[in-house]
């Protein structure tokens, strides 16, 4: 194997590890931070920062001789291996300490930097170092190895959700990652020897910088320094990736598969751009990207609509792939000679880190909506308009090509303008656990005039209250007696009017408190401080303030709270209601075997566990069957339709009771779901499992 082939294999394998560890670390941190999809966007920003450090390390190391570089890099790799082994050993003890700072965004960022910092920096620097070493042998067009690097990253990303996550425990994953870094270090050592041999045999006049090929983008750089574009183009592409991720995962369970799909498209755009293929077809890519910019601008201008996820997915994914491919092909077209290779990649990484931090840290602190998405569309439109306007290739016809970008720019800006709404927004906020808003609809009933307040988490209407005299205590939405409310009224104590102990995992606006009576005790876990603020505000909702039961509100992850209650010997509950959805998301750590063991331990022998399994994107019926079979607990699943006269939405709810003979008759308006016909699936555990088989493709 010659030096070039050895370098290709080393870069491919190192990049595979680099991007396999990203979803692995995200999966590791998710439970500690309530299963929020924001964990991933903050992780992306942290990884971009580490990538910058890796490229800076490679740039500084490049000042040494090849032999000295290789020696220093191998020593640092050994330290990285020991670092990873240390985390693999300490991980179970570190987990209980996480998620308690009250500043989850900064804590996630810190955790990524601390837990995977050194190995990630070492792996991320490898591609740049190998390209620089290979350039010294006289090898031509070493930039193509960057396409190989992104191909390896692409393979690593998709290997995780389909190979590692479902079948390999987290503990084994971290030990295996440590071992594979050792293999990478061996490949790097072998490659280094071949490079040094090739360098010694190469004619002196053949070892030099690679010629800088002018691309079709060269004309458009006449008015700006290339270093500015080295910084600006990757900054915009990473900002776009984060924006699309935030936009599309607003209401979707934060599975590594969904993260990796978008990040995979982003990496694929680098593969195409740096293969030279994108460079040759830059004009065609521009027009395709322009079409998706216009399409995305149209979709975002319409705002959230029922059933619009398909259009959102196509427009967002297309924008991510073709928009980033255009930017990265342009970036390849303005690459320098190989002598400035490490500086070029350093600027790229700095731009990516800036774009990632602005999208995941800065924008959420400024805006109460996912504003980064229309901002990204507008930014890409502006860059495309500038590219077309400064190019002389199409003459006067270039302004015709700019029309879609101008239209997309206008449509994306429209999304920021206030509009006349049938349901005006009276409250809006955004936090680590998503966007929340309250809308108001004027209503009239026989009891008098009033209003209906709607609670929207992400884009899902998740709570509603009729503030009409005599109807304020109506249970609505997914919590009427034939839905989640059945978990309370089916308990024998309800019929006997005996005091009940009820635990709500996920408060929302507190609609389930409509069942609270004097003498009852309701303990409510809500992880989002923004949601808790809405629920406690009597000007918005009065389920909490008007509840006659004793209500104890806790702003904490429910699993951590219940584990603490179990350790302290707190009296078990008659009913536990699991409704911890953020939009349409089901946190993984609340759905594992260990989580359900905890729920049943905190239930009295005749207690009822109620689980809301209403979900757009996942078919949870096999999961419901798996819970019942695994714990040998009789299970009832009910499906009920919309009943807008009672402000009730169609829902699926599952109820588990070890003594079902004490439960009342099935409620009117609900139909039993035959879960025994569902396929058998294993219960996911904290260490191993996946919801990928349950996705409604």
N, C-alpha and C positions, 0 to 999 in steps of 0.2 A: 504494500500500500504506500503510495507516494505522499508527499507532504500535503498536497491539496485535498486528496481524499480523506486523509487522516483529520485534517482541519474541518472538513465538512461534517464528518461523523461526530467530532468533538462538539462543534457548535450545535448540531442537531440535538444531541443528547443533553447538553447543558441547558438549552432552551426548553426542552421537554420538562426537565426538572423545575426550571424557573417558573413555568406557568402551571405546572401541576400543583405546586405548593400554594398558589394563590387561592383557589377554591378550597383547598384543604384547610388553610388557616382561617378562611371565612367561615367554613363549617365548624371549626373548633371554637370560634368566638361567638357565633350566633346565639347559643343558649344563654351565655352570660349577659347578653344585651337584649333579651326579650324577643329574639327572633326577628328584629326589624330589618327590612330590606336596606335601610340606610347603612347597615354594617358594611355592605358590599361597596357602596359608593365611597365611603370613607376609606375602606381597604384599598380601593383603586388609587386614591390620592396618596396613601401611604406607600404603595408599591411604586408609584411614579417618583416619589421622593427618594426611595431606596435605589431606583434605577438611576436617578441623577447622581447619587453618591457612588454607584458602581462605575458610571462613566467618568466621573471626576477621578476616581481611583485609577482607572485605566489610563486617563490622560496624564496624570502625574507620574505613573509608573513608566509611561512611554519614554520618559527622558533618560531612562537607564538603558544599558546594553541588553540585547535579547536574552543572553544567558542570565544576567542578573535579574531581569524581569521574571523569568520563569522560576528562578529559585525563590524569590520573594513571594511570588503568587502561590507557589506550592506550600510554603510555610503558612501563609494566611489561610489557605484552604484547610489545612490541618486544624487550625484554631476554629474555623467555621464548622467543621465536622464535630468537634468537641462541644461547641456551642449548641448545635442541634441535638446532640445526644443528651446534653443537660436539660434542654427543654422537654425532650421526650420522657425523661425520668421525672421531672418536676411538674409536668402538666396537670396531673390529677390534683395535686396539692395547691396549685395556683388558681384553679378554676373558682373555688369558693370566694376568692378575694376580689374577683372582677365584678364590674357593673355596679359599684357602690359610690362612685365619685360624684354623681349628680351631673357630670359633664360627659355624656357617653361619646360624643363625637371625638373629643380630644383623648378620651381614654382608649377608644378603639385605635386611633392613630398611634398612640404611645405603645399599645400592645403589639401592633404589627412591627413597629420599629424595634421593639425589644425582643420579641420572641423569634422573629425570622430575619432580623436586620442583617447580621453579619453574613449568614449563608446566602441571602438574597443578593447582597452587594457583590459577593464573590462570583456568584453565578451570572449576574447581569454584566459584570465587567468582562466575562470570558469571551463573548462574541467580538467585542472591540479589540481585545488583546490579540486574539487569534488572527483577525483580519490584518492587524498591524504587523504581526510576525510574518504572516504569509506574504505580505507586500514586500518585505525585505528579501524574499527569495527571488523576486522578479516576476511573481505571479501576476497576471493581468486581471483587472476587473474584480478585485476582492470585495467590492460592494455587494456583489451577488450573494455573498455569504450572509448578508443581512436578511435577504429573502429566505435563505435556508434557516436562519435563526427564528424567524417568525413562523415558518412552517413547523419547526419543532415545538414552538410555543403553542401553536394551534392544536397539534396532536396531544400535547400534555394537558391542555384544557379539557378536551373532550374525553380523554382517557379517564379523568377523575369521576364524572357523574355516571359513566357507563361501566367502568371496570373497578375502580377503587372504592368509591362511596358505598355501593350496594353490597359489596362482598368482603371488604377488608375493614377491620375495626380501626378506629382512630389511633389507638395505641400502636397497632401494627403499621399503620400508615406513617407515623412519625419515626418509628424505628427503621422502616424500610427507606424512608427519605434519607435518613442518616447514612445508611449503607450505600445507597445509590450515589451519594456525593463522593464516597470513597471510589466507586467505579469511575465517576467523572474525573476525579483527580488522576486516576491511573491512565485514562484516555488522554488527558492533557499532557501527562509526562511523556507518553509514547509519541504524541504529536510533536511535542517540543524537540525531542531528539531528531525527528525527521526534518523539522523546519531548520534546525541548526545545521544538519548535514546538507540540506538543499541550499542554504544560504552560503555555506563554504564552497560549494561547487558552482554556484551561479557566477557568470562573468560579471565583472565589476560594473560594466556599462549597462547591464540588464537589471540591476537592483536600483530601483528608483521610483519616483512617484508615478502613479497611474495618470494617464492623460485625462484631462477634464473634458468630457464629451458635452457639447452644447445641445440642449434639448429644445423642444418647441416652446418652452417657457422662457427662454433666454430674453426675448424681446420685452417681456412684461417685467423684467427686473431692472430696466434701464433707470428707473427713478428711485430705487431703494437698494440699500446694501444687502448683499446676500445673507449676511449674518442675521439681519433682522428677520428675513424669511425663515432661516434655520430655526429661529426661536418662535416666530408667530404661527407657522403652519402646524407644527406638532402641538402647540398650545391650543389652537382651535380644534384640532382633531380629537384630542383627549377631552377637552371641554364638551365636545359633541357627544363622545361616547358616554360620559357621565350623565349628560342631560337626557339622552335617549334611555339610558338605564333607569334613571329616576322616574321618567315619564311612563315607561312601560311596566315597571315593577310596583307602581303605586298601589295596585289592587291585586297583585299576584303573589302567591306564596314564594318566599325568597329561597328558591331551590338553586343550588350551584349550577344546575343545568341551564336555567334561564340566564344567570349571569354569564356563563361561559358562552352561550349562544351569541350574545351581543359582543362580548370581548373577542370571540372567535372571528366574527365578521370584521372587527377592527384589525385583528392580526392578518386576516386574509387580504385586507386592503394593503397592508405593508408587503405581503408576499408578492402581490401583483405589481405594486408600485416599484419595488426594488429589484424585480426580476428583469426590468427593462421593457417588459411587455406593456406595462402601463404608460411608460415614457413615450413609446411609439404611438400609442393610441390616446394620447392626452386630450386631443380635441374631441374624440368620441366620448371619452369619459366625462368631459365637461358637459356635453349635452345630456347624457343620461343622468348625471348628478343634478343638472338644472331641473329636469323633469321631477325628480324626487324632492328637490327643494320646494318646488311649487306645490306638489301634492301634500307634503308635510305642512306647509304653510296653510293650505286649505283646511286640512284636518284639524290643526290646532286652533284655527280661527273659529271653528264651529263649537269648540268647547266639548266637555264630556257629554256623551250621549249614550243611552242604553243600546247595547249591542254593537257599539262602534269599535270594540277592541280589535277586531280583525283589520279594519282600516288603519287604526293606530299602529298595530304591529307591522303591517306591510310598509307603511310610510316611514316609520321609525327605523326599521331594520334596513330598508333600502337606502335611507339617508345615511345611516351609519356605514354601510358597505361602500356605496358609490361616492358619497361625499368625501369620506376618508381616503378612498382610492385615488380620487382626483388630487387631494391635498398631498398624499404621499408620493404620487407619481411626479407631481410638481417639485416636491422636496428632492426626489432622486435626480431630477433634471438639473438642479442647481448644486449638485454635490461638488466638493472640491477635489483636487488631486489627492492621492492616497497619503501624501505627506501631512495633510491636515485632517486626516480621518478621525482621530480621537477628539479633536476640537469640534468637528462637525457633529459627532454623536453627543458630545457634552452639551452643545447648544440645543440639540433636539430633546435631550432628556430634561434640560432646564425648562424648556417651553412646555413639555408634557407635565412636569411637576406643577408649574404655575397654573396651567389649565385645570388640572385635577383638583388642586387646593381651592381655586376660586369656585369651581362647580360644587364641590362637596362640603366645603366649610364656610366660605364667604356668602354665597348666594342664599343658602337656607337661613342665614342670620339676618338677611336684608328683606327677603320676600316671604309672604305668607302662602304663596302658591309655588308650583314647580315652574318658576319663571325662567329657569335656565334653558328649558327646551325651546320656547320661542326666541330667546336671546341667541341660542346656538344657530337656529334656522336663519335669523336675521344676520348673524355674523358671517355664516357661510355664504349667504346671498351677497353681502357687501364685498367679500373677497372675490367672488366670481365676477361680479360687475366690474371690479377693479382690474381683474385679469383680462377680461374681454376688452374693456375700454383702452387699456394700455398696449394691447396687441395690434399690430398692423396687418396681421395675417388675413383678416376677412374684410378689410377696408371698411366702407360705410355700412356693410351688412352686419357688422359686429353688434350694432345696437339692437338689431332684431333678435339676436341671440341673448341679449341681456334682458329681454322682456320677461321671461319666466322668473329670473332672479329678482327683478324689480317687483313683479307681482307677489312672489313669496315674501319679500321684505315687507311689503304693505300688509299682507295677510297676517304675518307674525306680529306686526306692530298692532294690528287690530285687536289681538287677543288681550292687550293691556288696557284697552279703552273700556270705560264703564258703559254698560248697555242697559236698556230697559228690560227688566226681568219680571216674569209672572211671579217668581219667587225671589224677591230681593234678599241679598245676603246681609244679615244683621251682625254676624260675627265670623271672623276668619282668622286662622292661626296656623302655624307650621312648626313642627318640632322634629326630633329625631325619629319619632314613630309615625310620621306622615303628616299630611295636611288635613285640617278639620275646618268645617264651616257650618253655620246655622242659617237656614233660610226661613222665611216667614210667608205664610199664605193666609190671607184674610178668609174667614169662614163664618157661616151663619147657620144656626140650628134652632130648633124649637125652644131650646133653653135660653137663647140669646146669642148675640154676636160675639165673636172672639177671633182667635187666630190659631193656625196650626204651625208649630215649629218643627223643622226637620233637621236632623243631625246627619251630616254627610262626612264620612271618613274616607279620604281619597276621593273617589268618584262614586262611592257606594252609599246609598241612603240606608242608614243603619239604625236610626232611632227617630221616633216621631211622637209628638204629644199634642193633643187637642186642648188648647187653653180656652175652653168654653165652659161656662158655669155648669157644674154637675158632671162634666166629662173629663176633668183634669186627671183623674186616677185610672182612666181606661188603660189597660195594657194594649199595646199596639205592635206594629211591625212584625217581628219574628217571635213575639213573646205573649201572644194571646193564649187562652186556655187549651186550644188544640195544638199549640206549637210548644215553645219552651216552657210556657206556663204550666203545662201538664206535669212537669217534673215536681212542682210544688203541690198542686191540687190533687195529685194522685196519691200523695203520702197519707197514711191513715190519720196522722195528727191534724191534717187540714180539715177533714170531715168532723173530727171530734173537737175541733176548735181548741186544741192544745198548743201551747207555745212551741215554736219551731226554731231550730238553728239552721240557717241557710248561708252557704258560701257562694259568692258570685266571682268567678274567674273571668274578668273582663266586665267592667261596670258599664261602659258606654255612657249614656245619659241616665241610666238607672231605671229603665222601663220595668225591669223585673221587680223593683221595689213597690210596684203597684199591688203586689200580693202581700206586702208586709202588713201585719196586724199588731195591735198592742200586745206586748208580751213576747213577740218574736225578736230574734236577734239575727241581723244580716251583716256579715262581714264581706266587704267588697274590695277585691284587688283590681287596681287599674294602673298600668305601667306608664301611661302617657299623662304627664302633668297638664298638658293642654286640654285633654279630654276631661280630666278631673275638674279643671277650672270651669268648663262649660256645665258639667253636671251639677256643680254646687252653686251656680248662679241662678237664683230664683227668677230673674228677669228672662232667662232663656228656657229653663226647664224646672219643674217643681217636684219631680219624682223623689228627689233626695230630701229637699227641705220640707215637703209635705208628707213624708212617710211616718206613720204612727209607730212603727217598729223602732227598736234601737239599731241604729246604723253606724257601722264602723268602717270608714273609708281608709284604705291603705294604698299609697302610691309606691308600688313595688312589684317586681315580677312575681306572679302568683306561685310559681313552683318554689322559689326561694322562701316565700312567706309560709307556705304550707309545710315545707321541710322544717322550718324553725318552729312552727306550731307543734309538729309531731315530736320534735326533740324536747319541747317544753311541757309536753303532756296536756295540751289544750283539749278540751272536750270535743269529740268528733261531731260531725254535722248530720242533720237529717237529710239535707239535700245539698248537693254541690252542682252548680250550673257552670258549664264550660262554654263561654262565648268570647273567647279571646281573639276575635278576628280584628285585623286592621285592614279595612276594605274587604277583600276576598281572600285574605292570607290566613293560613293556619300555622302558627309557630311550631316548628318541628320538635323543640324540646318539651312542649306540652302534650306531645302526641306519642311518646315512646312508652315502651313497657315499664320503665322505671317511673315515668310520670303517672301512669295509671295505677301502679302499685301504691303510689303515694295517695292518689285520690281514694282508693278503696280502704286504705288504712285510716283515712280521716273521715270515713263514712261509718255511721252506726250500722249494726247488722241489718236493720230494715230500711236503711237509707237508699236514696235514689240518686244516681249520677246521670245528669242530663247533658247532652252534647249537641250543639248546633252543628250540623253537617251540611248546611246549605252552602253550596260552592259552585261557582261558574266553571272553574277550570279543572277541578279534581272530582273524580267519581269516588266518594268516600264510603260507599256501601260495602265494598270488600274489607275496608279498614274497620268498619263497625263490626262486621262478622268476626274479624281477627281478634278484636278486643274481647268479645263475648266468649269465643272459643278458648283464648289464651287464659282467661281468668275464670272460666267455667261459671259465668254469670248470665242468667237469662236476660235476653235483650229484646227490646221492642223499638222498631223504627217507624215513625209516622211521617207521612207526606200530606201536606195540606195546601190548598190553592190560595190565590189572592182573595181577599174580601175587603174591597176598598171602602165599603160602607162602615167598616170598623177599623179602617186604616191598618189593615193586616196584609202582610205580604206572603206569597207562597214560600214554603220552607220545608226542609227535611230535618227532623230531630230524632236523636237516638236516646233511649233511656235504659239504664242498666240497674237492676235491682236483685239482690241475692235472695229476697223473700217476695217474689212477685205476687203471691197470693194476697198480699195486703194492699196491692194497688187497686184503684177503682176501675170502672169500665172505661173503655176507650172513648175519648171525647168526640162529640158530634162534629162532623166536618173534616175529620182526618181519616186517612186510609193507611192500613198497615203495609209496610214494605217487606216482601219476603226476602230477607237477606240470606237465607240458607241456599238460595240459588246462585249466590255470588261466588266467584272463584276464591280459593284459599290462598292467602298471602301471609308471609311471616310478619309478626309484629316488629316494627322498627325499634331499635334500642338506642341508647345514648351513643354507643360506640359504632353501631353499624346499621344501615338501613337507608331507604330512599322512597320518596313518593312519586318517582318518575313513572312507575307502572300505572299509576292512577290518573295520569294526566289525560284529559279529554282532548285528544289530538284533533 
